[in-house]
Amino acid sequence: MLLGAIADDFTGASDLANTLARNGMATTLFVGVPDGHVAPAEAGVVALKTRSIAPAEAVRQSLDALAWLQRQGAGQILFKYCSTFDSTPEGNIGPVAEALSAALGAGVAVVCPVFPATGRTLYQGHLFVGDRLLNESGMEKHPLTPMTDPDIRRWLRRQTKGEVGLVPYAVVRQGGEAIRAALAEIDKSAKLAVVDAVTDDDLKAIGAAIADARLITGGSGIAVGLPDNFRKAGKLGTGDVAYSGIVSPGVALSGSCSRASLAQLARHLEGHPGFALRPDAVMAGEVTVAAARDFVLAHANDAPIVYSSAEPEAVKAAQARFGREAVAGAIESFFGALAAELVAAGVTRIAVGGGETSGAVVAALALQQLAIGPEIDPGVPALAGKAEEKPIRLALKSGNFGAPDFYAKALAIMGVSR
């Protein structure tokens, strides 16, 4: 293994694996830290579910993943988080990055959540989503990690013990050598450095500058410039991985409340049946997994969608009544149990919206590793694996990713024409 990656959620892991595979690395996505033999891969991405847990536990799990990746021979480590820098003032991005840096004895590590294909850019240390600052993009209303400050340096300083540097866009535009020199200067005063980027060419220049870095942190976009370093060193093969769709009923599961997810839900409901999970009904036990399962099976040929996605105000009302963590845990458990029952009943094409929902589904299905298939939308590949020895196809979508017709498109790509 040449490159080892640690992702803080499952949608982010598949996003990163997609980027690496598209850029020529034979990539395998692992669900948690494997405990047995794994097939060789040029890049291995370990998907954790550490974005919203206690910082100390996130650090522990990330260090366990690091140790496993090092045993596989990975010489360069990438810590992947969301391109909207989803975190609280306490963490978990900063604490995990600092712990990984200390364990690796790394110098300054790049911090770059940029993903131009989805409108995430960084200028003067400030993160934009499209033409809006992060805190005006809807992310300020996120139910678990509300992002109320677009200044990534300032947000990181609240999470970390050390100083946070900046490589501004004026330097990035000068290319790899200028970036490398700026990072070397920052290394004298800080262990983390936010690096501006606006385009994929900027990311490639950053990639060239950090070819020898032991630790890199960022969104999946930062991986655009990494495979070329290994290619130039003559270490890459063809990167080809076989993938095929399957004949199976399909379902969409939507747990995200982002603006993009709500628009995707509305579009899918225009032509497909839907089953709503109101948070208060889930908490009161008024809606059951069996009822949702039976609904899906009754509409198995119509690409139904089961959703808890709702306007932020409705979610906040339920959280105020029952508690934020209790509501989130109940909905995640519901989706996980539903996915397991559907797979057992033969529904093995599943498109999932939302990082926490994706994590619950993957955990409930006890998946161990997934192969990377074709890209559905920027940052979202089709995935192939096995659940209880049944072939399964998944699409795990971050809440903010995907075109309005994502769910119908994903289910089509994961299937085959009959």
Summary of the structure (lengths in Angstrom):
residues: 418
radius of gyration: 20.4
end to end distance: 38.7
largest distance: 63.2
contacts: 1591
relative contact order: 0.15
helix: 42%
strand: 22%
